[in-house]
Amino acid sequence: MDAGLLLWGVLFSGIGIGFFLYGKKQKKLVPLFCGIGLMVLPYFLSSVTALVLISIVLMAIPYFIRL
């Protein structure tokens, strides 16, 4: 376990909680599922670069897809 991976995982998981709560409260599926993805993603990746890139994409999806 890399310290950078742990810190980035905590940061993106915290952002994911925000997305999840917003999606749940507003009843919007895209932020809800992106939040779940951001919270679960650090458990499955072992590369810091992949974690940062995929997390940035997941954070940008609700901006471009408004359902």
C-alpha positions in Angstrom: 0.0 0.0 0.0 1.4 3.3 -1.1 0.9 6.4 1.0 0.0 8.4 -2.1 -2.6 5.9 -3.1 -4.1 6.0 0.4 -4.3 9.8 0.5 -5.8 10.1 -3.0 -8.3 7.4 -2.1 -9.4 9.3 1.0 -9.7 12.5 -1.0 -11.8 11.0 -3.9 -13.9 8.9 -1.5 -14.8 12.1 0.4 -15.8 13.7 -2.9 -17.7 10.6 -3.7 -19.7 10.9 -0.5 -20.6 14.4 -1.5 -21.8 13.2 -4.9 -23.7 10.3 -3.4 -25.5 12.5 -0.9 -26.4 15.1 -3.5 -27.7 12.5 -5.9 -29.7 10.8 -3.2 -31.2 14.1 -2.0 -32.0 15.5 -5.4 -33.1 12.0 -6.8 -30.5 12.2 -9.6 -29.0 8.9 -10.8 -25.9 10.2 -12.5 -24.3 11.9 -9.4 -25.5 9.0 -7.2 -23.7 6.4 -9.3 -20.6 8.5 -9.8 -20.4 9.0 -6.1 -20.7 5.2 -5.5 -18.0 4.7 -8.1 -15.7 7.3 -6.5 -16.1 5.6 -3.1 -15.5 2.1 -4.4 -12.8 2.7 -6.9 -9.8 3.0 -4.5 -10.4 -0.5 -3.3 -9.8 -2.0 -6.8 -6.9 0.1 -8.1 -3.2 -0.2 -7.2 -1.9 2.6 -9.4 -2.0 6.2 -8.3 -2.1 7.5 -11.9 -5.0 5.3 -12.8 -6.9 6.3 -9.7 -6.4 10.0 -10.3 -7.4 9.8 -14.0 -10.5 7.6 -13.6 -11.6 9.7 -10.6 -11.3 12.9 -12.6 -13.4 11.3 -15.3 -16.0 10.2 -12.8 -16.2 13.7 -11.3 -16.7 15.2 -14.8 -19.5 12.9 -15.9 -22.3 14.6 -13.9 -21.3 18.0 -15.4 -21.7 16.7 -19.0 -24.6 14.2 -18.5 -27.6 15.9 -16.8 -30.5 13.5 -16.4 
